[in-house]
Amino acid sequence: MSRTLVRILRTAMMCICLAAATQISTALGAGKDAKERVALIIGNTAYQSLPPLVNPGNDAADMAKALTALDFKVIVKTDLDLASMRTTIREFRKALKRGAIGLFYYSGHGLQVDGINYLLPVDAAVEFAEDMPKVAVDANDVLNTLRAKKLDFSFVILDACRNNGMKRRDNQTVQGLARMDAPQGSLIAYSTGPNQLASDGFGRNSIYTGELLKEIDQPGLRVEDVFKRVRSSVSRTSGGNQVPVEFTSLVADFYFKSAGAGSVQTANAVALPKLNIGEEFKDCETCPLLVVVPKGKFVMGSERGKREQRPAREVTIAQDVAVGKFEVTFDEWGVCATEGACPAIQSDEGWGKGKRPAINVSWDDARQYVRWLSRRTGQAYSLPSEALWEYAARAGTATKYWWGDAVGTDLANCRNCGSQWDGQTAPVGSGKPNSFGLHDVHGNVWEWVEDCWHSSYRKAPSDGSAWTTGSCTQSVLRGGSWRDNDRAAQVTTRGRFGLGTRNDFGFRVVRKIPQ
């Protein structure tokens, strides 16, 4: 094997996620009533002629643990040669029953040649790209194997070395993966765009699988939402250099974990079907108080504002959603910190904690909290999208503040808002609520949202979803704070900071209401 090929293969890693799902007429989730789930996991690390890899063994072991917890019967194989890979895939096919749910996971070297993606066994000896069909497994064979069993859903998840830089005999370079069209009723997800490069990461797991492990067991998330969250996180982690993509023809919903599976319920929990517009509820005694905000349309941004607030455009919030009535408090944050799922907040600026909004919280910290809250309650919590935040803050108005265009006196908490709390945070709920029942949307603390930063709204989503591509080293903050002037507290004002920055930043949560 050429030294050039070895050197290039060593320079970077690839992470792919390819998921295919066969349509069914009803949604499925983990639980006692779900159909049989079977998973085959292969991790190849000890390559003989190619550079050995670090993460595939960890990725495979961690995925096996996660899938077992999601009611999959898991078969794990490591360091397979070509014959063993082919034999194992045939055995997996035999284990699948018609109408079951099948999942194939592979971690190791992989590349594309002439539009075909290949998975490399540990004994692959490759000199030129054209040798691949003889020494590797065609990824299409895996898709065809699962499709032939007429499964209700089937998934193929590949996490492999992507930057191959391999030469053809005509001296042209082969790089990245080729697009694979999603068969009818399926979804195909890549860790980055076709013919682009992905990173393996520097921790226990690859960047892509590391983020997938964080999201795959979140309750109440459709499979599309799982990959959307992974795409957002990978994009941010890689500084926008790696942006996963999905190709789908799904017509039915699939949940790795349904909203009720493994949830921690309390006597005060409110049954989802009974939630009404304006209703307030908690999912647990120490959880944030939520209020049900109705679906609707509004004009986001301002043509009279700064470039970053333009163009103003109509956005649709298609479903009712539960939004935090207040910003998350120190008391609420403290429960997560006590359980070791969130970092302890070191400073309250000397004003006290309790019912004051948690401050000195980074975007990464806030995301840890909503993930913990989702696990604890069995519900799908997140940060609000920027569009949802503005919709909820406006509460049907079109003015600079929900009460009008003038800041007035003692209506908001900012540097010149005339509040008794000016110069420090106010306990949540100190001011009047808007017509949706939300407090403190103007001033008090800047609130993190889910979106990546963009310098304008050109090409922004119009469906109310978070904008998770672009300059994902920074995220958006809304609402202004106690230390800013009234202009920062206006409903269209946007802030931005790096994901790990802690300052006068807090957040409020949103929770999906299953339809």
C-alpha positions as CSV (number, residue, x, y, z in Angstrom):
1,M,0.0,0.0,0.0
2,S,1.3,3.5,-0.9
3,R,2.6,5.7,1.8
4,T,0.6,8.6,0.3
5,L,-2.6,6.7,0.9
6,V,-1.7,5.8,4.5
7,R,-0.8,9.4,5.3
8,I,-4.0,10.8,3.8
9,L,-6.1,8.2,5.6
10,R,-4.5,9.1,8.9
11,T,-5.2,12.8,8.5
12,A,-8.9,12.7,9.2
13,M,-11.8,10.5,10.1
14,M,-15.3,10.1,8.8
15,C,-18.5,9.8,10.5
16,I,-21.6,8.8,8.5
17,C,-25.0,8.3,9.7
18,L,-27.2,6.5,7.1
19,A,-30.7,5.7,8.2
20,A,-33.4,3.9,6.1
21,A,-36.9,3.4,7.3
22,T,-39.7,1.5,5.7
23,Q,-43.1,3.2,6.0
24,I,-45.9,1.9,8.2
25,S,-49.3,3.4,8.9
26,T,-48.8,4.2,12.6
27,A,-46.0,5.7,14.7
28,L,-43.8,3.4,16.8
29,G,-41.8,4.1,20.0
30,A,-39.9,2.1,22.6
31,G,-42.1,0.3,25.1
32,K,-43.9,-3.0,25.8
33,D,-46.3,-2.6,22.8
34,A,-43.6,-1.8,20.3
35,K,-42.6,-4.4,17.7
36,E,-39.5,-6.5,18.0
37,R,-36.3,-4.5,17.6
38,V,-33.0,-6.2,16.5
39,A,-29.7,-4.4,16.0
40,L,-26.3,-5.5,14.6
41,I,-23.3,-3.4,15.7
42,I,-19.9,-3.8,14.1
43,G,-16.8,-1.8,15.2
44,N,-13.6,-2.2,13.3
45,T,-10.5,-0.8,14.9
46,A,-7.4,-3.1,14.4
47,Y,-6.7,-2.6,10.7
48,Q,-3.8,-4.5,9.3
49,S,-2.9,-2.4,6.2
50,L,-4.8,0.8,6.9
51,P,-4.2,3.1,9.8
52,P,-5.8,1.7,13.0
53,L,-8.6,3.8,14.5
54,V,-9.3,4.9,18.0
55,N,-13.0,5.5,18.4
56,P,-14.9,2.7,16.6
57,G,-14.6,0.3,19.5
58,N,-16.0,2.9,21.9
59,D,-18.6,4.1,19.5
60,A,-19.8,0.5,19.0
61,A,-19.9,-0.3,22.7
62,D,-21.7,2.9,23.6
63,M,-24.3,2.5,20.8
64,A,-24.9,-1.1,22.0
65,K,-25.6,0.1,25.5
66,A,-27.9,2.9,24.2
67,L,-29.9,0.6,21.9
68,T,-30.2,-2.1,24.5
69,A,-31.8,0.5,26.8
70,L,-34.2,1.3,23.9
71,D,-35.5,-2.3,23.8
72,F,-33.2,-3.5,20.9
73,K,-31.9,-7.1,20.9
74,V,-28.2,-6.2,20.2
75,I,-25.6,-8.3,18.5
76,V,-22.1,-6.8,18.8
77,K,-19.1,-7.8,16.7
78,T,-15.6,-6.2,16.5
79,D,-12.6,-6.3,14.2
80,L,-14.2,-8.4,11.4
81,D,-12.4,-9.4,8.3
82,L,-14.2,-9.4,4.9
83,A,-15.5,-13.0,5.2
84,S,-16.7,-12.5,8.8
85,M,-18.5,-9.2,7.9
86,R,-20.4,-10.9,5.1
87,T,-21.2,-13.9,7.2
88,T,-22.4,-11.7,10.1
89,I,-24.6,-9.6,7.8
90,R,-26.2,-12.8,6.5
91,E,-26.8,-14.0,10.0
92,F,-28.4,-10.7,10.9
93,R,-30.7,-11.1,8.0
94,K,-31.9,-14.5,9.2
95,A,-32.5,-13.0,12.7
96,L,-34.9,-10.4,11.3
97,K,-38.6,-11.2,11.1
98,R,-41.1,-9.6,8.7
99,G,-42.6,-6.5,10.3
100,A,-39.8,-6.1,12.8
101,I,-37.5,-3.1,13.3
102,G,-34.0,-3.7,12.2
103,L,-30.9,-1.5,12.8
104,F,-27.4,-2.0,11.4
105,Y,-24.5,0.1,12.9
106,Y,-21.0,0.1,11.6
107,S,-18.0,2.0,12.8
108,G,-14.6,1.9,11.0
109,H,-13.0,2.9,7.7
110,G,-15.2,3.7,4.8
111,L,-15.1,5.5,1.5
112,Q,-16.8,6.0,-1.9
113,V,-15.7,4.9,-5.4
114,D,-17.6,5.7,-8.6
115,G,-20.7,6.7,-6.5
116,I,-20.7,3.5,-4.4
117,N,-20.0,3.6,-0.6
118,Y,-17.9,0.9,0.9
119,L,-17.3,-0.4,4.5
120,L,-13.8,-1.6,5.0
121,P,-13.0,-4.8,7.0
122,V,-9.8,-5.0,9.0
123,D,-8.1,-7.1,6.5
124,A,-8.7,-4.7,3.6
125,A,-5.5,-4.2,1.6
126,V,-6.1,-1.2,-0.7
127,E,-3.7,0.2,-3.3
128,F,-6.1,2.0,-5.6
129,A,-9.8,3.0,-5.4
130,E,-10.8,0.5,-8.1
131,D,-9.8,-2.4,-5.8
132,M,-12.6,-1.6,-3.4
133,P,-15.3,-4.0,-4.7
134,K,-13.0,-6.9,-4.1
135,V,-12.0,-6.1,-0.5
136,A,-14.9,-4.2,1.1
137,V,-18.7,-4.4,1.7
138,D,-20.9,-2.4,-0.5
139,A,-23.2,-0.3,1.7
140,N,-26.1,-0.8,-0.8
141,D,-25.9,-4.5,0.1
142,V,-26.8,-3.7,3.6
143,L,-29.8,-1.5,2.5
144,N,-31.0,-4.2,0.2
145,T,-30.7,-6.9,2.9
146,L,-32.9,-4.9,5.2
147,R,-35.4,-3.9,2.5
148,A,-35.8,-7.6,1.4
149,K,-37.1,-8.5,4.9
150,K,-40.1,-6.1,4.5
151,L,-39.4,-4.5,7.9
152,D,-41.8,-1.9,9.4
153,F,-38.7,0.3,9.9
154,S,-35.1,-0.3,9.1
155,F,-32.0,1.8,9.9
156,V,-28.4,1.7,8.8
157,I,-26.1,3.9,10.8
158,L,-22.5,4.2,9.6
159,D,-19.7,5.9,11.5
160,A,-16.5,5.6,9.5
161,C,-13.3,7.2,8.4
162,R,-14.3,9.6,5.7
163,N,-11.3,11.5,4.5
164,N,-9.8,8.9,2.3
165,G,-8.1,11.1,-0.3
166,M,-7.5,7.9,-2.3
167,K,-6.1,8.0,-5.8
168,R,-7.5,6.3,-8.9
169,R,-5.3,4.8,-11.5
170,D,-5.9,7.9,-13.6
171,N,-4.5,9.9,-10.6
172,Q,-7.8,11.5,-9.8
173,T,-8.6,11.9,-6.0
174,V,-11.6,10.1,-4.5
175,Q,-13.0,12.0,-1.5
176,G,-16.0,11.8,0.8
177,L,-19.2,9.8,0.4
178,A,-21.6,9.6,-2.5
179,R,-25.2,10.4,-2.0
180,M,-27.5,7.4,-1.5
181,D,-31.2,8.0,-2.5
182,A,-33.7,7.1,0.2
183,P,-36.0,4.2,-0.9
184,Q,-39.7,4.8,-0.5
185,G,-40.7,5.2,3.1
186,S,-37.1,5.7,4.3
187,L,-34.6,8.3,5.7
188,I,-30.9,8.5,5.0
189,A,-28.8,10.7,7.2
190,Y,-25.1,11.6,6.6
191,S,-22.7,13.0,9.2
192,T,-21.9,15.6,6.6
193,G,-22.8,16.5,3.0
194,P,-22.0,14.2,0.1
195,N,-18.4,14.5,-1.1
196,Q,-17.6,16.6,2.1
197,L,-15.3,15.6,4.9
198,A,-16.2,14.7,8.5
199,S,-14.1,14.7,11.7
200,D,-13.6,11.8,14.1
201,G,-13.3,14.1,17.1
202,F,-10.8,13.9,20.0
203,G,-12.7,12.4,22.9
204,R,-14.1,8.9,23.5
205,N,-16.5,9.1,20.5
206,S,-16.5,10.6,17.0
207,I,-18.2,14.0,16.8
208,Y,-21.3,12.6,15.1
209,T,-21.8,9.5,17.2
210,G,-21.1,11.4,20.4
211,E,-24.0,13.8,19.6
212,L,-26.2,10.9,18.4
213,L,-25.7,9.2,21.8
214,K,-26.9,12.4,23.5
215,E,-30.1,12.6,21.5
216,I,-31.2,9.1,20.6
217,D,-32.7,8.4,24.0
218,Q,-34.6,11.7,24.3
219,P,-38.3,10.8,24.8
220,G,-41.0,12.1,22.4
221,L,-38.6,12.9,19.5
222,R,-39.4,11.7,16.0
223,V,-36.4,10.2,14.3
224,E,-36.3,13.3,12.1
225,D,-36.0,15.5,15.2
226,V,-33.2,13.3,16.6
227,F,-31.1,13.8,13.5
228,K,-32.0,17.5,13.3
229,R,-30.7,18.0,16.9
230,V,-27.6,16.0,16.0
231,R,-27.1,18.1,12.9
232,S,-27.3,21.3,15.0
233,S,-24.8,20.0,17.6
234,V,-22.3,18.7,15.1
235,S,-22.4,21.9,13.1
236,R,-21.7,23.9,16.3
237,T,-19.0,21.6,17.6
238,S,-17.2,21.7,14.2
239,G,-17.5,25.4,13.8
240,G,-19.8,25.0,10.8
241,N,-17.2,22.8,9.0
242,Q,-19.3,19.7,9.3
243,V,-23.0,19.9,8.6
244,P,-24.9,16.6,8.6
245,V,-27.7,16.2,6.0
246,E,-30.7,13.9,5.6
247,F,-32.6,12.6,2.6
248,T,-36.1,11.3,3.4
249,S,-39.2,9.8,1.9
250,L,-40.8,8.9,5.3
251,V,-44.5,9.2,5.6
252,A,-44.9,7.8,9.1
253,D,-43.4,8.7,12.5
254,F,-40.9,6.6,14.3
255,Y,-39.7,7.3,17.9
256,F,-36.6,5.6,19.4
257,K,-38.2,6.4,22.7
258,S,-41.9,7.4,23.0
259,A,-42.9,10.3,25.2
260,G,-44.1,8.1,28.0
261,A,-41.4,5.4,27.8
262,G,-39.4,5.5,31.0
263,S,-40.8,8.8,32.1
264,V,-40.8,9.9,35.7
265,Q,-44.4,10.9,36.5
266,T,-45.7,12.7,39.5
267,A,-49.1,13.0,41.1
268,N,-49.4,16.5,39.8
269,A,-48.4,15.7,36.2
270,V,-51.0,16.9,33.7
271,A,-52.2,14.5,31.0
272,L,-51.2,15.8,27.6
273,P,-54.6,15.4,25.8
274,K,-56.2,17.7,28.4
275,L,-53.9,20.6,28.0
276,N,-55.8,23.8,26.9
277,I,-54.6,27.1,25.6
278,G,-53.4,29.3,28.4
279,E,-53.3,26.3,30.9
280,E,-50.4,26.3,33.3
281,F,-48.8,23.1,34.6
282,K,-45.6,21.4,35.7
283,D,-44.3,18.0,34.8
284,C,-42.8,17.6,38.3
285,E,-42.7,19.5,41.5
286,T,-39.3,21.1,40.9
287,C,-39.8,21.5,37.1
288,P,-40.3,25.0,35.5
289,L,-43.9,26.2,35.3
290,L,-45.2,26.0,31.8
291,V,-48.0,27.7,29.9
292,V,-49.7,26.4,26.7
293,V,-49.1,28.9,23.9
294,P,-51.4,28.6,20.9
295,K,-50.3,28.0,17.3
296,G,-50.5,31.0,14.9
297,K,-48.8,33.3,12.4
298,F,-46.8,36.5,13.0
299,V,-44.4,38.9,11.2
300,M,-40.9,38.3,12.6
301,G,-38.3,41.1,12.5
302,S,-38.5,44.7,11.5
303,E,-37.9,46.5,8.2
304,R,-37.0,49.6,10.3
305,G,-34.5,47.7,12.4
306,K,-30.9,46.8,11.9
307,R,-29.8,44.6,9.0
308,E,-29.8,41.6,11.4
309,Q,-33.5,42.1,12.0
310,R,-34.4,42.1,8.3
311,P,-36.1,41.1,6.2
312,A,-39.3,41.0,8.1
313,R,-41.3,38.0,7.1
314,E,-44.3,35.9,8.0
315,V,-43.6,32.9,10.2
316,T,-46.0,30.1,11.1
317,I,-46.0,28.3,14.4
318,A,-48.0,25.2,13.3
319,Q,-48.6,23.6,16.7
320,D,-49.5,24.6,20.2
321,V,-46.5,24.5,22.5
322,A,-45.7,24.7,26.2
323,V,-43.4,27.6,27.1
324,G,-41.7,28.4,30.4
325,K,-43.9,31.1,32.1
326,F,-40.7,32.4,33.7
327,E,-37.0,32.2,33.0
328,V,-35.4,29.2,34.7
329,T,-34.5,30.1,38.3
330,F,-31.6,29.3,40.5
331,D,-33.8,26.9,42.5
332,E,-34.7,25.0,39.4
333,W,-31.2,24.9,38.1
334,G,-30.0,23.7,41.5
335,V,-31.9,20.5,41.2
336,C,-30.0,19.6,38.0
337,A,-26.7,20.6,39.6
338,T,-27.4,18.6,42.7
339,E,-28.0,15.5,40.6
340,G,-24.7,16.1,38.8
341,A,-26.2,16.7,35.4
342,C,-25.5,20.5,35.3
343,P,-22.5,22.6,36.4
344,A,-23.0,24.5,39.6
345,I,-23.4,28.3,39.0
346,Q,-20.6,30.0,40.9
347,S,-21.8,33.6,41.0
348,D,-25.2,35.3,41.6
349,E,-23.5,38.7,41.6
350,G,-24.3,39.0,45.3
351,W,-28.0,39.4,44.8
352,G,-29.1,36.0,46.0
353,K,-30.5,33.0,44.2
354,G,-33.8,31.3,44.9
355,K,-36.5,32.7,42.6
356,R,-34.1,35.0,40.7
357,P,-33.3,33.9,37.1
358,A,-30.2,31.7,36.8
359,I,-27.4,33.8,35.4
360,N,-23.9,33.1,34.2
361,V,-25.3,30.2,32.1
362,S,-23.7,29.4,28.8
363,W,-25.6,28.0,25.8
364,D,-23.9,24.6,26.4
365,D,-25.0,24.7,30.0
366,A,-28.6,25.5,29.0
367,R,-28.6,22.6,26.6
368,Q,-27.4,20.3,29.4
369,Y,-30.4,21.4,31.5
370,V,-33.1,20.7,28.9
371,R,-31.6,17.3,28.1
372,W,-31.6,16.4,31.8
373,L,-35.2,17.7,32.1
374,S,-36.3,15.6,29.2
375,R,-34.7,12.5,30.8
376,R,-36.2,13.3,34.2
377,T,-39.8,13.9,33.0
378,G,-40.0,11.7,29.9
379,Q,-41.1,14.8,27.9
380,A,-39.4,16.5,25.0
381,Y,-37.9,19.7,26.3
382,S,-35.6,22.1,24.4
383,L,-34.6,25.7,24.1
384,P,-37.1,27.8,22.1
385,S,-36.3,28.5,18.5
386,E,-35.6,32.2,17.8
387,A,-38.9,32.4,15.9
388,L,-40.9,30.8,18.7
389,W,-39.3,33.1,21.3
390,E,-40.3,36.2,19.4
391,Y,-43.8,34.9,18.7
392,A,-44.3,34.1,22.4
393,A,-42.8,37.4,23.5
394,R,-45.0,39.4,21.1
395,A,-48.2,37.6,22.2
396,G,-50.1,38.8,19.2
397,T,-48.8,42.4,19.1
398,A,-46.7,44.2,16.5
399,T,-45.1,46.8,18.7
400,K,-41.6,47.2,20.2
401,Y,-42.8,45.8,23.5
402,W,-45.9,43.7,24.1
403,W,-47.5,46.7,25.7
404,G,-46.6,49.3,23.1
405,D,-43.8,51.3,21.4
406,A,-42.7,53.2,24.6
407,V,-40.8,51.4,27.3
408,G,-42.8,53.2,30.0
409,T,-42.0,52.9,33.7
410,D,-41.7,49.8,35.8
411,L,-42.8,47.5,32.9
412,A,-39.4,46.0,32.1
413,N,-36.1,45.5,34.1
414,C,-33.3,47.2,32.3
415,R,-30.8,50.0,32.9
416,N,-33.2,52.8,32.2
417,C,-36.6,51.1,32.5
418,G,-37.6,52.8,35.7
419,S,-38.0,49.5,37.7
420,Q,-37.2,49.1,41.4
421,W,-34.8,46.3,40.2
422,D,-32.8,48.4,37.7
423,G,-29.1,47.4,38.1
424,Q,-29.8,43.8,39.2
425,T,-32.0,40.9,38.3
426,A,-35.5,40.8,39.5
427,P,-37.2,37.7,41.0
428,V,-39.1,36.0,38.1
429,G,-42.6,37.2,37.8
430,S,-42.0,40.6,39.3
431,G,-43.5,42.3,36.3
432,K,-46.8,41.9,34.5
433,P,-47.4,39.0,32.1
434,N,-48.1,39.4,28.4
435,S,-51.4,38.1,27.0
436,F,-49.9,34.6,26.6
437,G,-49.1,34.6,30.3
438,L,-45.3,34.9,30.0
439,H,-43.2,37.2,32.3
440,D,-39.9,38.9,31.8
441,V,-39.6,38.7,28.0
442,H,-38.2,42.3,28.0
443,G,-35.1,42.7,30.2
444,N,-34.0,40.9,33.3
445,V,-31.7,38.5,31.6
446,W,-30.7,37.7,28.0
447,E,-32.3,34.4,27.0
448,W,-30.5,31.8,24.9
449,V,-32.4,30.2,22.0
450,E,-31.6,27.2,19.9
451,D,-30.5,28.9,16.7
452,C,-27.1,29.5,15.2
453,W,-26.2,33.1,14.6
454,H,-27.0,34.7,11.2
455,S,-26.4,38.4,10.3
456,S,-29.9,38.6,8.7
457,Y,-33.1,36.7,8.2
458,R,-32.5,35.9,4.5
459,K,-33.3,32.3,3.8
460,A,-34.4,31.8,7.5
461,P,-37.0,29.0,8.1
462,S,-40.6,30.2,8.0
463,D,-42.1,27.3,9.8
464,G,-40.9,28.4,13.3
465,S,-38.1,25.8,13.5
466,A,-34.6,26.7,14.7
467,W,-32.1,27.7,12.1
468,T,-29.3,25.3,12.8
469,T,-26.8,25.9,9.9
470,G,-24.5,28.8,9.4
471,S,-22.1,30.4,11.9
472,C,-22.7,27.8,14.6
473,T,-19.8,28.8,16.8
474,Q,-22.2,31.4,18.2
475,S,-25.9,31.3,19.2
476,V,-28.6,33.9,19.5
477,L,-29.8,35.6,22.7
478,R,-33.1,37.6,23.0
479,G,-34.8,40.0,25.4
480,G,-32.0,42.2,26.8
481,S,-30.9,42.2,30.4
482,W,-30.8,44.3,33.6
483,R,-27.5,45.9,32.6
484,D,-28.6,47.0,29.0
485,N,-30.8,49.9,28.0
486,D,-34.4,49.8,26.8
487,R,-33.4,49.4,23.1
488,A,-31.8,46.0,23.9
489,A,-35.1,44.9,25.5
490,Q,-37.2,45.5,22.4
491,V,-38.8,42.4,20.9
492,T,-36.8,42.4,17.7
493,T,-33.3,43.0,19.2
494,R,-30.9,40.2,18.8
495,G,-27.7,39.3,20.6
496,R,-25.0,36.7,20.0
497,F,-22.2,35.1,21.9
498,G,-20.0,32.0,21.8
499,L,-21.6,28.8,23.0
500,G,-19.4,28.5,26.1
501,T,-19.7,32.2,27.2
502,R,-21.2,32.9,30.6
503,N,-22.4,36.4,31.5
504,D,-25.8,38.1,32.0
505,F,-27.3,35.1,30.2
506,G,-30.2,32.9,31.3
507,F,-32.9,31.0,29.4
508,R,-36.5,29.7,29.4
509,V,-37.6,26.2,28.3
510,V,-40.2,24.9,25.8
511,R,-41.8,21.5,25.8
512,K,-43.4,19.8,22.9
513,I,-47.0,18.8,23.2
514,P,-47.5,15.5,21.3
515,Q,-50.3,15.8,18.8
